[in-house]
Amino acid sequence: MVRVEPNFKGVMEEWLGNRLRKLTGEAIPLNTLSFKGLIDHLKMNFRVIDDEGRLLDYGLHSMGI
């Protein structure tokens, strides 16, 4: 499971680009990470879990996608 930093204030694409850069050392341009136009079965589902492990939200809608 990958945790999004609690104080992160950007959009999902920005967070993903930053995370990939940290993992690989390669910069990913934001315009290459657009989720718009993807058909539903190619989109990721997300789970939002609090510090105690409780599920707060899930699905595509929880990330504004």
MDAnalysis code that builds the backbone (N, CA, C; Angstrom):
import MDAnalysis as mda
import numpy as np

u = mda.Universe.empty(195, n_residues=65, atom_resindex=np.repeat(np.arange(65), 3), trajectory=True)
u.add_TopologyAttr("name", ["N", "CA", "C"] * 65)
u.add_TopologyAttr("resid", np.arange(1, 66))
u.add_TopologyAttr("resname", ["MET", "VAL", "ARG", "VAL", "GLU", "PRO", "ASN", "PHE", "LYS", "GLY", "VAL", "MET", "GLU", "GLU", "TRP", "LEU", "GLY", "ASN", "ARG", "LEU", "ARG", "LYS", "LEU", "THR", "GLY", "GLU", "ALA", "ILE", "PRO", "LEU", "ASN", "THR", "LEU", "SER", "PHE", "LYS", "GLY", "LEU", "ILE", "ASP", "HIS", "LEU", "LYS", "MET", "ASN", "PHE", "ARG", "VAL", "ILE", "ASP", "ASP", "GLU", "GLY", "ARG", "LEU", "LEU", "ASP", "TYR", "GLY", "LEU", "HIS", "SER", "MET", "GLY", "ILE"])
u.atoms.positions = np.array([
    [0.841, -1.162, 0.000],
    [0.000, 0.000, 0.000],
    [0.899, 1.243, 0.000],
    [0.518, 2.220, -0.791],
    [1.252, 3.485, -0.860],
    [0.469, 4.528, -0.094],
    [1.146, 5.250, 0.751],
    [0.477, 6.290, 1.538],
    [0.716, 7.659, 0.912],
    [-0.367, 8.426, 0.802],
    [-0.264, 9.813, 0.360],
    [0.050, 10.640, 1.591],
    [1.013, 11.527, 1.487],
    [1.380, 12.359, 2.615],
    [0.161, 13.167, 3.064],
    [-0.151, 13.184, 4.376],
    [-1.363, 13.852, 4.856],
    [-1.394, 15.357, 4.575],
    [-0.254, 15.991, 4.447],
    [-0.226, 17.442, 4.227],
    [-0.101, 17.807, 2.750],
    [-0.195, 16.829, 1.850],
    [-0.080, 17.100, 0.422],
    [-1.318, 17.849, -0.059],
    [-1.117, 18.959, -0.794],
    [-2.229, 19.810, -1.216],
    [-2.405, 19.859, -2.732],
    [-1.670, 19.071, -3.498],
    [-1.746, 19.114, -4.956],
    [-2.784, 18.156, -5.514],
    [-2.758, 18.004, -6.819],
    [-3.655, 17.071, -7.501],
    [-3.000, 15.692, -7.563],
    [-3.807, 14.671, -7.827],
    [-3.316, 13.293, -7.844],
    [-2.162, 13.108, -8.827],
    [-2.273, 13.699, -10.002],
    [-1.220, 13.559, -11.010],
    [0.110, 14.116, -10.505],
    [0.057, 15.225, -9.782],
    [1.274, 15.828, -9.230],
    [1.899, 14.915, -8.176],
    [1.069, 14.365, -7.275],
    [1.582, 13.466, -6.254],
    [2.212, 12.237, -6.892],
    [1.524, 11.651, -7.896],
    [2.032, 10.453, -8.564],
    [3.357, 10.740, -9.260],
    [3.453, 11.876, -9.948],
    [4.713, 12.252, -10.597],
    [5.850, 12.397, -9.602],
    [5.569, 13.031, -8.462],
    [6.591, 13.190, -7.414],
    [7.018, 11.844, -6.852],
    [6.045, 10.972, -6.631],
    [6.344, 9.647, -6.072],
    [7.183, 8.809, -7.043],
    [6.816, 8.840, -8.330],
    [7.586, 8.104, -9.331],
    [9.011, 8.649, -9.449],
    [9.158, 9.975, -9.339],
    [10.496, 10.568, -9.394],
    [11.336, 10.097, -8.211],
    [10.727, 10.039, -7.021],
    [11.452, 9.573, -5.836],
    [11.858, 8.102, -5.977],
    [10.985, 7.296, -6.561],
    [11.260, 5.868, -6.696],
    [12.258, 5.545, -7.802],
    [12.205, 6.303, -8.907],
    [13.001, 5.952, -10.078],
    [14.118, 6.931, -10.394],
    [14.022, 8.155, -9.859],
    [14.995, 9.183, -10.195],
    [14.695, 9.886, -11.511],
    [13.598, 9.505, -12.164],
    [13.211, 10.094, -13.447],
    [12.065, 11.070, -13.250],
    [12.170, 12.250, -13.850],
    [11.090, 13.231, -13.796],
    [10.033, 12.869, -14.835],
    [8.779, 12.898, -14.424],
    [7.658, 12.582, -15.311],
    [6.861, 13.874, -15.524],
    [6.742, 14.367, -16.758],
    [5.953, 15.583, -16.993],
    [4.488, 15.367, -16.594],
    [3.881, 16.366, -15.942],
    [2.508, 16.240, -15.472],
    [1.521, 15.940, -16.598],
    [1.756, 16.483, -17.783],
    [0.798, 16.273, -18.868],
    [0.782, 14.827, -19.378],
    [1.729, 14.013, -18.965],
    [1.721, 12.599, -19.369],
    [0.936, 11.730, -18.390],
    [0.505, 12.316, -17.272],
    [-0.181, 11.544, -16.232],
    [-1.669, 11.841, -16.148],
    [-2.281, 12.282, -17.198],
    [-3.702, 12.610, -17.172],
    [-4.550, 11.345, -17.142],
    [-5.527, 11.307, -16.225],
    [-6.452, 10.183, -16.128],
    [-7.691, 10.404, -16.993],
    [-7.871, 11.608, -17.480],
    [-9.045, 11.916, -18.290],
    [-8.955, 11.180, -19.629],
    [-10.064, 10.642, -20.073],
    [-10.099, 9.927, -21.337],
    [-9.834, 8.438, -21.220],
    [-9.376, 7.977, -20.055],
    [-9.186, 6.536, -19.870],
    [-10.539, 5.855, -19.732],
    [-10.688, 4.700, -20.328],
    [-11.918, 3.951, -20.103],
    [-11.872, 3.360, -18.693],
    [-13.052, 3.169, -18.104],
    [-13.145, 2.835, -16.680],
    [-12.318, 1.630, -16.248],
    [-12.238, 0.577, -17.054],
    [-11.519, -0.613, -16.587],
    [-9.999, -0.405, -16.546],
    [-9.500, 0.705, -17.073],
    [-8.067, 1.016, -16.990],
    [-7.735, 1.951, -15.832],
    [-8.753, 2.490, -15.173],
    [-8.532, 3.419, -14.060],
    [-8.273, 2.647, -12.769],
    [-7.493, 3.265, -11.893],
    [-7.190, 2.666, -10.600],
    [-8.302, 2.988, -9.611],
    [-8.565, 2.073, -8.711],
    [-9.447, 2.343, -7.586],
    [-8.570, 2.667, -6.391],
    [-9.049, 3.547, -5.526],
    [-8.278, 3.980, -4.373],
    [-9.045, 3.695, -3.096],
    [-8.289, 3.401, -2.042],
    [-8.864, 3.277, -0.708],
    [-8.237, 4.351, 0.156],
    [-9.077, 5.071, 0.898],
    [-8.609, 6.086, 1.836],
    [-8.789, 5.502, 3.227],
    [-7.652, 5.310, 3.929],
    [-7.647, 4.636, 5.221],
    [-7.025, 5.571, 6.252],
    [-7.652, 5.658, 7.444],
    [-7.093, 6.528, 8.486],
    [-5.962, 5.815, 9.225],
    [-5.380, 6.505, 10.202],
    [-4.226, 5.971, 10.936],
    [-4.551, 4.704, 11.726],
    [-5.823, 4.490, 12.044],
    [-6.230, 3.281, 12.769],
    [-6.604, 2.140, 11.831],
    [-6.473, 2.362, 10.527],
    [-6.769, 1.318, 9.563],
    [-8.224, 1.250, 9.131],
    [-9.041, 2.247, 9.529],
    [-10.449, 2.255, 9.131],
    [-10.597, 2.816, 7.725],
    [-11.448, 2.171, 6.934],
    [-11.724, 2.609, 5.576],
    [-12.607, 3.849, 5.629],
    [-12.108, 4.969, 5.072],
    [-12.855, 6.216, 5.055],
    [-13.624, 6.406, 3.742],
    [-13.043, 5.957, 2.646],
    [-13.668, 6.095, 1.341],
    [-12.947, 5.170, 0.376],
    [-13.582, 4.895, -0.760],
    [-12.938, 4.052, -1.764],
    [-13.534, 4.342, -3.132],
    [-12.834, 3.937, -4.152],
    [-13.318, 4.074, -5.523],
    [-12.677, 5.225, -6.270],
    [-13.101, 5.394, -7.506],
    [-12.578, 6.459, -8.345],
    [-13.015, 7.818, -7.861],
    [-14.238, 7.915, -7.324],
    [-14.788, 9.213, -6.924],
    [-14.028, 9.830, -5.754],
    [-13.392, 9.018, -4.897],
    [-12.721, 9.543, -3.717],
    [-11.498, 10.389, -4.061],
    [-10.966, 10.235, -5.272],
    [-9.804, 11.003, -5.682],
    [-10.156, 12.049, -6.740],
    [-11.409, 12.239, -7.001],
    [-11.824, 13.229, -7.976],
    [-11.536, 12.849, -9.408],
    [-11.432, 11.565, -9.663],
    [-11.116, 11.099, -11.011],
    [-12.394, 10.790, -11.766],
])
